[in-house]
Amino acid sequence: MTVPVTLAAAAGAVSFPVLPALILVPLLGALLVIVMPRRRPELLKLVAVSVSVVTGAMSVWLFTAFDTGVTGFQFGTEQVWIRDLGISWLLGIDGISLFLVVLTGLLFPISLLAVDPDHHSRSYYAWMLVLEAAVMGVFCSLDLLVFFLCFEAVLVPMYFLIGRWGHGDSARAATKFFLYTMAGSALMLVGILALAFMHADAAGGALTFDLVAIAEAQSLSTGAARWIFLAFALAFAVKVPIFPLHTWLPDAHTEAPTAGSVILAGVLLKLGTYGFLRFGLYLFPEASHFFAPVFLTLGVVGIVYGAVVATMQRDLKRLVAYSSVAHLGFIILGTFSLNTEGLEGSLLQMVNHGVSTGALFLLVGMIYERRHTRQIDELGGLQKSAPVMAAVFTLVMLSSIGLPGLNGFVGEFLILLGAFNAHRWWAVVAASGVILAALYLLWAYQRVFHGPAHGDNAEMPDLRIREGLVLAPLLALIVFMGVYPKPVIERMEPAVDALVEHIERNVDGFIEPVSRMGADIDPDDGDHDSHGEG
């Protein structure tokens, strides 16, 4: 078993505490926005976008400075917070969390640039920056209590963003979102406390909430680990959301403002899938293996159910929301395949879903801004008046379907490969979701953009230059990650391999069904860094 060591910065990296800065810069930006005069919305937007761009630039720098040959956590910092309780500001990233940090740093400035609030600009930009700080804290935290605080802090700004700047029955949607996710997280807090105290009793040492120390010790009995895993899993399942806990998602997406939908789909839903990878599989490998058939079944049901219900939607935004249920089912399927291909595919699909679905919500928001409706029956023939928008929508739609050569194909292929190697019948059923995705997305595209254009549809303005520039980074990623995913895979691969080895060591009789690309993984290989896996 590997022994945890002190967190250290990546080889050759500067000593600047970049991970604390990813959290503090948006928070300080939010405070700056709050004290600024509310009568200058253009200045408020400039400050908010500038702060978010700086945060995004730091996340991109992390990608370039990340050492692909290191298994453990990099850019680590540790600051004792409450010594008697063993709570520390313990931050670090590895190949699993790196791309979610970069995705967050990319989507927030795009969302702020793309959409202007129609009222209360100061509060809107402040809440957006607070939300960015909380999300960065979730992806960087290696202390269980700090993770929980950030995980819960996300709820407050998102509640206000949906409730104050949403559409229709936004107050009900915001309340439903808050109550669902809060209820699931409450049980996780009990699980975190039980885990820490049981670990301290078994180890005979001081109380600690250090993720790596607890995960490597594996000091819980089998029964206790399974019960605590369920406490964590419920919180993550609601946040994903997994069928049948998904009912808050379509309402939240439909009533949220465009920027809120982009962030909700692109980043917030990944808090649940990331939680399963970072905490579920790493802290409770035996329990994850034991309950894997349950989550595989729920993932496959979510794939088929989400696709079928999406086909029946008349609201374009609600259709995209149900497509998220199907795509997240794929991510759960890959995660609980518990092999290298499945885990890598899940990570890739987290990023792909954030890019593609985020772009879809931006496009739907642009159509709504022009036509003031999202009803598919009231649209039609938009390709004649907006050919550039139709072309962009086609590219994004095809990436969401999983067309070879675009980003969605790589993630879905690895997930289905991993699932087939582990549980082939689940993979066979899940493959039908690819066909259904093509059905509902192509049908929606045909009804919205093809056919005769009546009334205002014939005069709808095409994509503006500013809107095209906002979408350009997402379109570039869709093509680049579909054609050349190597820079992403080579950075996540060591961490994924180490997580699979961790599961193999701690689950009696577990052997990864087929290791990466046919190459055997030796759990005793000493080439990896010794600082923890997940």
C-alpha positions, 0 to 999 in steps of 0.5 A, a space after each residue: 500500500 502506498 504511503 501518503 506524503 506531503 503535498 508538493 508543487 509540480 516539478 518546475 512550477 513556481 511557488 505561487 499558491 495557485 489553487 488558493 488563488 482560484 478560490 480567493 480571486 472570485 471571492 474578492 471579485 464578488 466583494 469588489 462588485 458588491 461595493 461598486 455603484 449599481 448604476 454602472 452595469 457595464 462597469 460591473 460586467 467588466 469587473 466580473 468578466 475580468 476577474 473570471 478571465 483571470 481565474 480561467 487563465 490560472 486554470 489554463 496555466 495549471 493545464 500547461 504546467 501539469 506534470 503528466 508523469 506524476 500520479 499524485 496530487 500536484 500544486 498542493 497547499 496545506 494550512 491548518 484551520 482548526 487544529 484540535 479537530 484536524 481540519 485544514 485547508 488542504 488543496 491539490 489536483 490530479 488528473 481527475 480534478 484537473 480538467 474539471 477545474 479547467 472546464 470551470 475556468 472556461 465556462 464562467 467567463 463565457 457565461 458572463 460574456 454571453 448574457 447580460 442580466 435584465 435587472 439587479 446587475 450587481 447582485 447577479 455578478 456577485 453571485 456568479 463569482 461566489 458560485 465560481 469560487 465555491 465550485 473551484 473549492 469543491 474540485 480542489 479540496 482534499 479535506 473532507 469538511 472543507 469539501 463539504 462546506 464548498 459542496 453546500 456553498 454552491 447551493 446558495 448562489 445557484 438558488 438566487 440565480 434561478 429564483 431572481 433571474 429565471 423565467 416562469 415559475 422560477 421561485 418554485 424551481 429554485 426551491 425544489 433544487 435547493 431542497 432536493 440537494 440539501 436533503 441529500 447532502 445532510 446525510 453526507 455530513 453525518 457520513 463524513 463525521 462517522 468516517 473521521 471518528 471511526 478512522 481515528 479510533 481504528 488508527 489510534 491517532 488524532 482526528 483528521 479529515 485528510 482524504 488521502 490519509 483516510 483512504 489509504 488506511 482503509 480502517 473501516 469494517 466492511 459493514 460500516 464502509 458500505 453504510 457510509 458509502 450509501 450516505 455519500 452516494 445519496 448526496 452525489 446521486 441527487 447532485 448528478 442527478 441519477 434516475 429516479 432522483 432527477 426530477 428537480 433538474 428539468 424544472 431548474 434548467 427550464 426556469 433558470 436564466 441562460 447563464 445559469 443553465 450553462 453553469 448548471 449543466 456544464 459544471 454543477 452536475 459534475 459535482 456529483 459525478 466527480 464526487 463518486 470518482 474522488 470520494 466514493 471509489 477512493 474512500 470505499 473501494 469495496 463498497 463501490 464494487 459491492 453496489 456497482 450493479 445497482 448504479 450500473 442499472 440506474 445509469 442504464 435506466 437513466 440513459 434510456 429514460 432520459 432519451 425517451 422523455 427528451 423525444 417527447 418534449 415540446 420545449 427546446 430547453 427542456 429537451 436539452 435538459 432531459 438529454 443531460 439525464 441520458 448523458 449523465 447516465 453514460 458517465 455513471 455507467 463508465 464510473 462503475 465499470 471500475 476499469 481504466 477505459 470506463 473511468 477515462 471515458 467518464 472523465 472525458 464525458 464530463 468535460 465533453 458534456 460541459 462543453 457541448 451542452 453548455 453550447 446548446 444552452 447558449 444557442 437555445 438562449 440566443 433563439 429565445 432572445 430573438 423569438 421569445 419562445 422555446 416551443 418547438 411548434 412555434 419555431 421552424 425554417 430558421 435556417 433560411 434567416 439564420 444559416 450561420 446559427 443553424 450551422 453552429 447548432 448542427 456542429 454542437 448537436 452532432 457532438 452531443 450525439 457522439 459523431 466520430 471526429 467530434 468530442 462526444 464520440 471519444 468519451 462514449 466509445 471509451 465508456 461503452 468499451 469499459 462497460 462491455 469489458 466489465 458487464 457486456 449486457 449493460 453496455 449493449 442496452 446502453 448503446 441504444 441510448 446513442 441511437 435514441 440521442 440521434 433520434 431526438 436531437 435530429 428530430 428537434 433540429 429538423 423541426 426548428 431549422 428546416 421547413 417553411 418559415 412563418 411570421 417572425 421566424 422568416 426575419 430572425 437575425 443570424 448569429 452576431 459577431 459577439 455571439 460567435 466569438 463567445 461560442 468559438 472556444 467551445 466549438 474549437 474544443 468540440 473539434 480538437 478533443 474529437 480529433 486529438 484527445 491525447 493531451 487530455 488522456 495523457 494527463 488523466 491516465 496516471 491518476 485513473 490507473 492509480 485509482 484502479 490499482 487502489 481498488 484492486 488492492 482493497 477488494 478481495 478477488 477483484 481484477 480489472 477485466 481488461 486493462 488499458 488498451 490490452 496492456 497489463 497494469 501491475 499494482 506493484 509497479 514502482 514508477 508512480 508517485 507515492 502520494 495517493 490515487 484518487 
